[in-house]
Amino acid sequence: MKKLIALVSLGIALVVSAPAFAGAQQNKMKGCNAEAKSQALKGAERKAFMKTCLKKDYVLKNAPAVDTAAAPAQKSKMKSCNEDAKTKALKGQERKDFMKSCLSA
């Protein structure tokens, strides 16, 4: 049962963190597209530029703003929801439903 709770918690943590990663990656893609467009790159040149641009260490010239304030707030919300679920001794589907509603509120 403890393994199930751990797996559910891990799954929720992954689902919660996935949008943050997707947002950062989408912002990087938008920035790379804008930069390629401003340089009027086409075909193989554009493909090579995009490959380089999307790497982790590449710094965009006109990087879009990334909201980093949401991550700590979401983390603290996750922690408080987990504590509430533990206090209420919720298990299984009840816990999953509670966590879903708590995190979306």
VOROLO-770088 format. One record per residue (C-alpha): y, x, z; residue in three letters. Coordinates in steps of 0.05 Angstrom, whole numbers, padded with zeros to 5 digits, always signed. Each point is the difference from the previous one (the first is absolute). Example, Ala and Ser with C-alpha at 12.3 -4.5 7.8 and 13.67 -1.06 7.14 Angstrom:
residues 2
-00090+00246+00156ALA+00069+00027-00013SER
//
This chain:
residues 105
+00000+00000+00000MET+00047+00058+00016LYS-00014+00028-00069LYS+00018-00066-00032LEU+00066-00003+00038ILE+00015+00072-00020ALA-00015-00014-00073LEU+00044-00063+00001VAL+00057+00038+00032SER-00007+00056-00050LEU-00002-00049-00057GLY+00063-00034+00025ILE+00034+00067+00008ALA-00017+00018-00072LEU+00023-00066-00027VAL+00065+00006+00038VAL+00014+00071-00023SER-00020-00012-00073ALA+00064-00037-00019PRO+00042+00057+00028ALA-00036+00050-00043PHE+00002-00046-00060ALA+00075-00009+00008GLY+00013+00075+00003ALA-00044+00011-00061GLN+00033-00056-00038GLN+00069+00028+00017ASN-00022+00068-00025LYS-00027-00031-00065MET+00066-00037-00011LYS+00039+00064+00012GLY-00044+00040-00047CYS+00006-00054-00054ASN+00076-00001+00007ALA+00004+00075-00004GLU-00045+00003-00061ALA+00043-00054-00033LYS+00065+00037+00016SER-00030+00062-00033GLN-00022-00042-00060ALA-00071+00027+00005LEU-00053-00029-00047LYS-00074+00009-00014GLY-00034+00063+00026ALA+00064+00027+00032GLU+00008-00064+00041ARG-00073+00001+00020LYS+00005+00072+00024ALA+00065-00014+00037PHE-00030-00061+00035MET-00061+00039+00021LYS+00044+00053+00032THR+00050-00049+00029CYS-00053-00042+00035LEU-00027+00059+00039LYS+00014+00000+00074LYS+00046+00061+00002ASP+00044-00019-00059TYR+00071-00020+00021VAL+00035-00052-00041LEU+00072+00012-00021LYS+00020-00072+00015ASN-00052-00020+00051ALA+00000-00073+00020PRO+00011-00015+00074ALA-00064-00009+00041VAL+00000-00044+00062ASP-00032+00043+00054THR+00026-00043+00058ALA-00053-00053-00013ALA-00059+00046+00015ALA+00014+00012+00074PRO+00016-00073+00011ALA-00065-00022-00032GLN-00039+00051+00041LYS+00030-00025+00065SER-00014-00072-00021LYS-00073+00018-00015MET-00006+00033+00068LYS+00028-00061+00037SER-00044-00048-00040CYS-00062+00042+00016ASN+00019+00000+00074GLU+00009-00076-00001ASP-00067-00010-00034ALA-00033+00045+00051LYS+00033-00036+00058THR-00024-00067-00028LYS-00070+00030-00010ALA-00002-00025-00071LEU-00060+00019-00043LYS-00025-00010-00070GLY+00035-00051-00045GLN+00046-00022+00057GLU+00027+00070+00007ARG+00007+00008-00075LYS+00039-00066-00005ASP+00043+00019+00060PHE+00017+00068-00029MET+00017-00030-00067LYS+00048-00050+00030SER+00029+00050+00050CYS+00015+00052-00053LEU+00030-00050-00048SER+00047-00030+00052ALA
//
